[in-house]
Amino acid sequence: LGADVPFCLAGGTQRVQGIGERMSALPNLPDCHILVAKPEESVPTQECYRRYDQLAEPGRADVAGMVEALEKQSLRQAAQKLSNVLEPAAGLEVVEKLRQRILAGGALGARMTGSGSAVYGLFESKWLAKRCMHKLFDLADGVFLMRPLNGGPFILSERE
C-alpha cells in the first residue's frame, strides 16, 4: 500500500508529515471547483524522487502561510500558497504547459499533484473552470472537474 493511504482514509484537509503516516487535521479548504488534467505522459514516483534528491536548491512549501489561509477561509490566499516541491523534478514540459493554461483560464492557483504528472487548479467559479476544461483536452488524456470533500470515504449504497 502507498504512503498516501492513511490520508485517503482520513479525508478532509490534513497536514501530512513523515512519509504520510503523521497527520494533523486543518480547517477545510473553502468551497471551490477543482480542475484536474492528467497528461498521457507520466512520471515514475521513484524517478521523480531521485531527481528531487539531485536538485541543488529544492523548494520549500510555505506551510505556515497555507495554514493561515485555511484558518481565514481565504481561497485566494490558499491558492497563492499552493506548492509542490517535486514539480521541478518531474522533468515533463507538459506539466508546466498545463499549469500555465489553467492559470490563464482563470484559476486562482495551479500545481502538479504529488509526484506527477496530473495538474490541478482552484477556481472560484464553476463557469470559469468548465470553460478552462475545454482548453485542456489537446494536452491531457483526462480532464476532471470536482469539488472538495471535507471528510473521509463514505458508502453511497450497500449491495445485498
C-alpha positions, -999 to +999 in steps of 0.1 A: +000+000+000+011+036-007+021+061+020-009+082+010-035+055+020-039+069+056-046+104+042-072+090+017-090+072+045-090+102+069-100+127+042-106+163+047-077+188+048-047+174+066-011+184+072+009+153+064+044+147+077+069+119+075+061+096+046+024+102+052+019+084+085+016+116+106-014+137+100-029+168+117-064+180+107-066+215+093-096+237+086-113+226+054-105+241+020-131+268+012-158+257-012-144+259-047-141+240-080-110+219-087-100+212-123-075+183-127-058+175-160-038+142-165-015+142-195-006+110-213+030+112-201+036+101-166+064+103-140+076+072-122+074+081-085+109+067-078+124+086-107+108+119-095+122+115-060+156+105-074+156+137-095+144+158-065+173+144-044+197+158-071+183+193-071+209+219-059+182+240-042+149+222-037+120+245-030+102+247+003+065+249+009+051+278+030+032+256+054+025+283+079+011+306+052-012+278+039-024+271+075-031+308+080-051+310+047-072+279+057-078+294+091-090+326+074-111+305+049-094+326+021-094+306-011-074+333-029-047+333-002-047+295-001-043+293-039-013+317-037+003+293-012-001+262-033+033+244-036+047+212-049+085+209-043+085+179-067+074+199-097+109+209-109+119+172-106+091+159-128+110+166-160+079+170-182+073+201-202+036+193-204+032+198-166+042+235-170+021+239-201-009+226-183-002+248-153+001+279-174-030+272-194-050+265-162-038+298-147-046+316-180-081+300-178-089+318-146-076+295-118-065+313-086-036+289-084-024+257-101+002+230-093+012+194-101-003+167-080+020+146-059+049+132-079+031+139-111+020+142-137-015+155-133-020+192-127-048+209-108-062+244-105-085+260-079-114+281-093-140+302-075-164+299-105-177+267-120-183+285-152-146+295-155-135+260-146-157+245-173-146+270-199-109+262-190-116+225-191-123+226-228-089+243-234-070+213-219-081+184-240-053+188-265-027+184-237-044+159-215-058+124-217-083+131-189-098+163-175-119+162-145-140+188-126-147+183-089-154+199-055-135+194-023-148+166+000-144+176+037-142+141+051-131+106+046-147+080+023-184+070+028-207+044+013-232+057-012-253+025-012-250-011+000-255-042-021-274-071-005 
